[in-house]
Amino acid sequence: MLGRGLISRFSADVPKTSTLDVTQLSRCLQRLVRAHKTSSLLRSGYSSQLPFRPIGRHYATAGAKKTGTPTTKVKKDVKKSTHTSTRVRTPAKKTGTKKAATKKAAPKKSKVAKKAAPKKPRKRVLTEKAKERRAVQATRDRIKELKAKALKVPKGASQRGLSAYNVFTQEKLKDKTPLQEASKMWKDLSAADIEHYNHLAREKSTVAQAAYKAWVESHSPDEIRIANNARNLLGRRLDKTKAGRKRHDCNFATIHDERALKTPPNPYARFASSRWDSGDMRHIPVTQASKLIAQEWKALSESEKNVFRDAYKAEKESYDREFVRLYGHKPGVSVAKATA
């Protein structure tokens, strides 16, 4: 009877919240046991001997000692409840038609990255001194370029040849005789000695001129033409004196080439040449004669001027054809453009 009463009370007082709260179950069992003991004592007449303890809900506090132990049946029920509660329901498999597999999209072709345009270098702002240095260096480079084009006449070659005095002084300088003393000795030479040096000068001049001609012909006509143009420009830029030529190691004399073409004179030059050849300008200063010729040219009619113009045009056409044959390109066209 005692067991059945406890079980009935236990089933009535157990909360219906969760089976996993073991501490709450143990507290309920303890209350039921205490309540049953007090009721049995009251029935047996010993109620006066027990202190009054109200029955009510008690809450566990931290550090409170647990009193009483649950029965074996209760332990089994608790174990069963814990075992059943740990079961995890697996979701039911969904039934239905499978979705059609989607086709994988074709990989997109990667666009070739365009090469970045090279950055333009920033222009440096030059100072006045830097500009002057750059201008001086440009002039030096230009002179060096012109000297390379001007061609250097080899030693022993000469266009004009040698004189008897040149041969005599060269001979004395080899003996380490000062030039001033050699010039005095030249003045004291006899006619027979001078004739001897004239003969030597003719022989050496023939050899020097032959060497000069061979050197000129070893270059093409166009190279000699370019060399003469370079010498003309060097003569304008550099000092033409003897000291200047020695300092720059350059000769400004025009290279004589028998193959070179002569540029045809323009109509006015033809008219002026005809007036000089007529003899009407003799014993007249050049400046005044040039002014008279210019006035006469202006006074000519168009038909009279056309005579000189037609002559120039015919000679110019012949000159252009011969120029292409000799130099390999048209007049006024550089070699680089002609070969391009």
RODO-2510 file (C-alpha; in nm, 4 decimals, decimal comma):
residues 340
     n   res          X          Y          Z
     1     m     0,0000     0,0000     0,0000
     2     l     0,2799     0,2346     0,0881
     3     g     0,4454     0,1811    -0,2473
     4     r     0,1253     0,2295    -0,4425
     5     g     0,0508     0,5513    -0,2571
     6     l     0,3913     0,6903    -0,3292
     7     i     0,3659     0,6059    -0,6961
     8     s     0,0230     0,7637    -0,7264
     9     r     0,1432     1,0786    -0,5552
    10     f     0,4598     1,0822    -0,7594
    11     s     0,2643     1,0569    -1,0816
    12     a     0,0398     1,3425    -0,9687
    13     d     0,3218     1,5751    -0,8613
    14     v     0,5723     1,5111    -1,1384
    15     p     0,5746     1,8051    -1,3783
    16     k     0,4947     1,7413    -1,7374
    17     t     0,7781     1,9573    -1,8765
    18     s     1,0766     1,7465    -1,9637
    19     t     1,2103     1,4054    -1,8768
    20     l     1,5648     1,5201    -1,8901
    21     d     1,5470     1,7302    -1,5635
    22     v     1,6872     1,4671    -1,3218
    23     t     1,7355     1,7099    -1,0327
    24     q     1,3698     1,8111    -1,0357
    25     l     1,2615     1,4432    -1,0239
    26     s     1,4839     1,3800    -0,7272
    27     r     1,3395     1,6805    -0,5404
    28     c     0,9836     1,5607    -0,6046
    29     l     1,0657     1,2150    -0,4692
    30     q     1,2179     1,3664    -0,1552
    31     r     0,9042     1,5748    -0,0895
    32     l     0,6764     1,2733    -0,1360
    33     v     0,8785     1,0613     0,1052
    34     r     0,8771     1,3336     0,3700
    35     a     0,5037     1,3928     0,3286
    36     h     0,4288     1,0204     0,3631
    37     k     0,6340     0,9924     0,6821
    38     t     0,4590     1,2861     0,8442
    39     s     0,1138     1,1533     0,7578
    40     s     0,1938     0,8114     0,9036
    41     l     0,3267     0,9667     1,2223
    42     l     0,0141     1,1768     1,2660
    43     r    -0,2010     0,8687     1,2330
    44     s    -0,0049     0,6770     1,4931
    45     g    -0,0361     0,9530     1,7559
    46     y     0,3091     1,0894     1,7518
    47     s     0,2211     1,4185     1,5954
    48     s     0,2956     1,6051     1,9195
    49     q     0,6502     1,4861     1,9214
    50     l     0,7402     1,6247     1,5698
    51     p     0,8192     1,9882     1,4955
    52     f     0,5880     2,1645     1,2577
    53     r     0,7345     2,1917     0,9033
    54     p     0,5113     2,3303     0,6388
    55     i     0,4990     2,1361     0,3172
    56     g     0,5528     2,3421     0,0127
    57     r     0,7700     2,3874    -0,2821
    58     h     1,1404     2,4088    -0,2130
    59     y     1,4014     2,5451    -0,4528
    60     a     1,7548     2,4254    -0,4625
    61     t     2,0246     2,6749    -0,3696
    62     a     2,3920     2,6731    -0,4405
    63     g     2,5829     2,4588    -0,1961
    64     a     2,2718     2,2775    -0,0538
    65     k     2,3271     1,9102     0,0236
    66     k     2,1065     1,6559    -0,1467
    67     t     1,9093     1,4361     0,0945
    68     g     1,7536     1,1065     0,0187
    69     t     1,8063     0,8672    -0,2678
    70     p     1,5527     0,7661    -0,5297
    71     t     1,4270     0,4092    -0,5438
    72     t     1,5573     0,1615    -0,7956
    73     k     1,2335     0,1777    -0,9939
    74     v     1,2549     0,5528    -1,0237
    75     k     1,6185     0,5270    -1,1378
    76     k     1,5159     0,2807    -1,4075
    77     d     1,2368     0,5111    -1,5227
    78     v     1,4784     0,8043    -1,5338
    79     k     1,7334     0,6038    -1,7343
    80     k     1,4651     0,4971    -1,9798
    81     s     1,3484     0,8535    -2,0196
    82     t     1,7045     0,9755    -2,0834
    83     h     1,7640     0,7014    -2,3375
    84     t     1,4460     0,7762    -2,5248
    85     s     1,5085     1,1504    -2,5203
    86     t     1,8500     1,1174    -2,6810
    87     r     1,7008     0,9652    -2,9890
    88     v     1,7178     1,2097    -3,2764
    89     r     1,4441     1,1932    -3,5305
    90     t     1,5733     1,1778    -3,8816
    91     p     1,3707     1,3732    -4,1324
    92     a     1,1705     1,1624    -4,3725
    93     k     1,3011     1,1410    -4,7218
    94     k     1,1144     1,3576    -4,9623
    95     t     0,9543     1,1718    -5,2453
    96     g     0,9137     1,3247    -5,5800
    97     t     1,0654     1,3563    -5,9228
    98     k     1,4276     1,4532    -5,9446
    99     k     1,5096     1,7847    -6,1045
   100     a     1,6721     1,7646    -6,4425
   101     a     2,0458     1,8182    -6,4242
   102     t     2,1352     2,1622    -6,5458
   103     k     2,3986     2,1824    -6,8159
   104     k     2,7207     2,3458    -6,7150
   105     a     2,7773     2,6702    -6,8950
   106     a     3,0756     2,6728    -7,1286
   107     p     3,3706     2,8563    -6,9794
   108     k     3,3953     3,2096    -7,1065
   109     k     3,6986     3,2900    -7,3116
   110     s     3,9253     3,5201    -7,1219
   111     k     3,9771     3,8447    -7,3034
   112     v     4,3329     3,9175    -7,3952
   113     a     4,4439     4,2149    -7,1936
   114     k     4,5502     4,5018    -7,4107
   115     k     4,9041     4,6188    -7,3662
   116     a     4,9201     4,9425    -7,1811
   117     a     5,0486     5,2258    -7,3919
   118     p     5,4004     5,3248    -7,2908
   119     k     5,4099     5,6368    -7,0830
   120     k     5,5619     5,9316    -7,2550
   121     p     5,8671     6,0586    -7,0728
   122     r     5,8238     6,3964    -6,9180
   123     k     6,0121     6,6756    -7,0850
   124     r     6,2853     6,8128    -6,8680
   125     v     6,2953     7,1866    -6,8289
   126     l     6,6531     7,2892    -6,9077
   127     t     6,8256     7,5810    -6,7490
   128     e     7,0057     7,8450    -6,9516
   129     k     7,3450     7,6911    -6,8751
   130     a     7,2194     7,3477    -6,9758
   131     k     7,0870     7,4909    -7,3025
   132     e     7,4234     7,6542    -7,3712
   133     r     7,6087     7,3292    -7,3012
   134     r     7,3720     7,1398    -7,5281
   135     a     7,4185     7,3971    -7,8064
   136     v     7,7984     7,3779    -7,7752
   137     q     7,7872     6,9988    -7,7838
   138     a     7,5592     7,0066    -8,0886
   139     t     7,8058     7,2376    -8,2677
   140     r     8,0948     7,0065    -8,1848
   141     d     7,9043     6,7043    -8,3092
   142     r     7,8149     6,8888    -8,6296
   143     i     8,1779     6,9907    -8,6913
   144     k     8,2920     6,6345    -8,6259
   145     e     8,0372     6,5059    -8,8755
   146     l     8,1434     6,7610    -9,1391
   147     k     8,5118     6,6750    -9,0909
   148     a     8,4353     6,3084    -9,1531
   149     k     8,2566     6,3994    -9,4764
   150     a     8,5200     6,6545    -9,5860
   151     l     8,7848     6,3842    -9,6456
   152     k     9,1493     6,4408    -9,5635
   153     v     9,4087     6,4576    -9,8418
   154     p     9,6888     6,2057    -9,7742
   155     k    10,0466     6,3189    -9,7220
   156     g    10,2533     6,3411   -10,0401
   157     a     9,9476     6,4280   -10,2517
   158     s     9,8976     6,7828   -10,3716
   159     q     9,6764     6,9505   -10,6277
   160     r     9,9008     7,2497   -10,7003
   161     g    10,2375     7,0788   -10,6735
   162     l    10,5569     7,2118   -10,5121
   163     s    10,7824     7,5084   -10,5866
   164     a    11,1635     7,5232   -10,5821
   165     y    11,1510     7,7190   -10,2560
   166     n    10,9308     7,4474   -10,0944
   167     v    11,1752     7,1772   -10,1959
   168     f    11,4720     7,3761   -10,0619
   169     t    11,3132     7,4557    -9,7231
   170     q    11,1963     7,0957    -9,6777
   171     e    11,5505     6,9782    -9,7391
   172     k    11,6937     7,2203    -9,4815
   173     l    11,4285     7,1435    -9,2212
   174     k    11,5249     6,7777    -9,2382
   175     d    11,8752     6,8853    -9,1373
   176     k    11,7186     7,0708    -8,8397
   177     t    11,7995     7,4133    -8,9831
   178     p    11,5669     7,6907    -8,8551
   179     l    11,3201     7,8260    -9,1098
   180     q    11,4468     8,1855    -9,0851
   181     e    11,8031     8,0757    -9,1542
   182     a    11,6868     7,8582    -9,4443
   183     s    11,5067     8,1541    -9,6032
   184     k    11,8268     8,3620    -9,5825
   185     m    12,0228     8,0792    -9,7429
   186     w    11,7672     8,0664   -10,0247
   187     k    11,8330     8,4309   -10,1090
   188     d    12,2071     8,3621   -10,1348
   189     l    12,1676     8,0716   -10,3820
   190     s    12,3208     8,0981   -10,7283
   191     a    12,1238     8,0632   -11,0524
   192     a    12,2612     7,7117   -11,1048
   193     d    12,1423     7,6033   -10,7582
   194     i    11,7968     7,7513   -10,8170
   195     e    11,7740     7,5672   -11,1494
   196     h    11,8602     7,2448   -10,9673
   197     y    11,5760     7,2935   -10,7179
   198     n    11,3365     7,3879   -10,9992
   199     h    11,4091     7,0549   -11,1622
   200     l    11,3487     6,8704   -10,8339
   201     a    11,0245     7,0643   -10,7808
   202     r    10,8879     6,9591   -11,1214
   203     e    10,9622     6,5950   -11,0528
   204     k    10,8065     6,6008   -10,7055
   205     s    10,5061     6,7985   -10,8298
   206     t    10,4381     6,5383   -11,0964
   207     v    10,4447     6,2634   -10,8339
   208     a    10,2301     6,4628   -10,5871
   209     q     9,9686     6,5533   -10,8484
   210     a     9,9489     6,1930   -10,9678
   211     a     9,8936     6,0788   -10,6077
   212     y     9,6274     6,3460   -10,5637
   213     k     9,4420     6,2391   -10,8777
   214     a     9,4553     5,8738   -10,7734
   215     w     9,3177     5,9640   -10,4315
   216     v     9,0312     6,1639   -10,5830
   217     e     8,9391     5,8855   -10,8224
   218     s     8,9412     5,6328   -10,5370
   219     h     8,6204     5,8028   -10,4191
   220     s     8,2933     5,8210   -10,6066
   221     p     8,1935     6,1515   -10,7706
   222     d     7,9111     6,1886   -10,5180
   223     e     8,1516     6,1445   -10,2232
   224     i     8,3747     6,4209   -10,3611
   225     r     8,0696     6,6424   -10,4140
   226     i     7,9558     6,5863   -10,0532
   227     a     8,3126     6,6492    -9,9301
   228     n     8,3251     6,9844   -10,1091
   229     n     7,9896     7,0845    -9,9586
   230     a     8,1193     6,9906    -9,6112
   231     r     8,4384     7,1919    -9,6653
   232     n     8,2325     7,4904    -9,7687
   233     l     8,0269     7,4682    -9,4467
   234     l     8,3406     7,4230    -9,2341
   235     g     8,4903     7,7333    -9,3915
   236     r     8,1887     7,9315    -9,2734
   237     r     8,1929     7,7911    -8,9203
   238     l     8,5661     7,7722    -8,8462
   239     d     8,8627     8,0060    -8,8645
   240     k     9,0097     8,0123    -9,2168
   241     t     9,3501     8,1387    -9,1048
   242     k     9,6556     7,9169    -9,1018
   243     a     9,6395     7,8905    -8,7221
   244     g     9,2733     7,7964    -8,7437
   245     r     9,3350     7,5249    -9,0017
   246     k     9,6187     7,3864    -8,7895
   247     r     9,4068     7,3938    -8,4734
   248     h     9,1128     7,2171    -8,6352
   249     d     9,3347     6,9935    -8,8511
   250     c     9,1180     7,0637    -9,1537
   251     n     9,1689     7,2010    -9,5036
   252     f     8,8918     7,4101    -9,6563
   253     a     9,0248     7,4037   -10,0134
   254     t     8,7848     7,2653   -10,2721
   255     i     8,8783     6,9195   -10,3987
   256     h     8,9423     6,9346   -10,7711
   257     d     8,7613     6,6563   -10,9548
   258     e     8,7677     6,6396   -11,3340
   259     r     8,4526     6,4247   -11,3295
   260     a     8,2437     6,6891   -11,1510
   261     l     7,9615     6,8564   -11,3409
   262     k     7,9440     7,2327   -11,3689
   263     t     7,6113     7,3820   -11,2693
   264     p     7,4587     7,5709   -11,5660
   265     p     7,4416     7,9500   -11,5121
   266     n     7,0959     8,1036   -11,4681
   267     p     6,9494     8,3475   -11,7263
   268     y     7,0782     8,6598   -11,5514
   269     a     7,4295     8,5131   -11,5106
   270     r     7,4317     8,4346   -11,8851
   271     f     7,3372     8,7913   -11,9685
   272     a     7,6023     8,9360   -11,7311
   273     s     7,8696     8,7053   -11,8754
   274     s     7,7818     8,8180   -12,2277
   275     r     7,8149     9,1820   -12,1215
   276     w     8,1571     9,1242   -11,9618
   277     d     8,2776     8,9370   -12,2687
   278     s     8,1626     9,2197   -12,4996
   279     g     8,4337     9,4549   -12,3643
   280     d     8,1920     9,7388   -12,2949
   281     m     8,2704     9,7217   -11,9232
   282     r     8,6467     9,7670   -11,9495
   283     h     8,8134    10,0195   -11,7215
   284     i     8,4930    10,0470   -11,5167
   285     p     8,5038     9,9496   -11,1479
   286     v     8,3353     9,6163   -11,0771
   287     t     8,0724     9,7658   -10,8464
   288     q     7,9674    10,0282   -11,1004
   289     a     7,9766     9,7784   -11,3890
   290     s     7,7548     9,5381   -11,1915
   291     k     7,4989     9,8145   -11,1332
   292     l     7,4934     9,9001   -11,5066
   293     i     7,4427     9,5344   -11,6034
   294     a     7,1531     9,5011   -11,3532
   295     q     6,9854     9,8125   -11,4966
   296     e     7,0247     9,6800   -11,8524
   297     w     6,8683     9,3468   -11,7527
   298     k     6,5637     9,5212   -11,6061
   299     a     6,5280     9,7272   -11,9236
   300     l     6,5123     9,4163   -12,1480
   301     s     6,1762     9,3074   -12,2857
   302     e     6,0291     8,9652   -12,2066
   303     s     6,1119     8,8324   -12,5520
   304     e     6,4763     8,9368   -12,5086
   305     k     6,4908     8,7750   -12,1629
   306     n     6,3352     8,4536   -12,2997
   307     v     6,6430     8,4025   -12,5194
   308     f     6,8565     8,3553   -12,2079
   309     r     6,5823     8,1632   -12,0302
   310     d     6,5430     7,9096   -12,3106
   311     a     6,9192     7,8545   -12,3269
   312     y     6,9286     7,7922   -11,9514
   313     k     6,6316     7,5526   -11,9680
   314     a     6,7915     7,3388   -12,2410
   315     e     7,1252     7,3194   -12,0588
   316     k     6,9509     7,2438   -11,7273
   317     e     6,7691     6,9431   -11,8745
   318     s     7,0957     6,8049   -12,0082
   319     y     7,2622     6,8701   -11,6720
   320     d     6,9900     6,6805   -11,4811
   321     r     7,0259     6,3723   -11,7026
   322     e     7,4033     6,3717   -11,6651
   323     f     7,3723     6,4284   -11,2906
   324     v     7,1591     6,1148   -11,2461
   325     r     7,4016     5,9110   -11,4554
   326     l     7,7091     6,0307   -11,2652
   327     y     7,5855     6,0621   -10,9051
   328     g     7,3050     5,8071   -10,9029
   329     h     7,0252     6,0395   -10,7894
   330     k     6,8482     6,3566   -10,8916
   331     p     6,9861     6,6998   -10,7987
   332     g     6,8748     6,8224   -10,4583
   333     v     6,8024     6,4700   -10,3283
   334     s     7,0224     6,3319   -10,0501
   335     v     7,1843     5,9903   -10,0789
   336     a     6,9721     5,8498    -9,7924
   337     k     6,6452     5,9462    -9,9662
   338     a     6,7696     5,8253   -10,3048
   339     t     6,8563     5,4777   -10,1705
   340     a     6,5359     5,4454    -9,9622
***
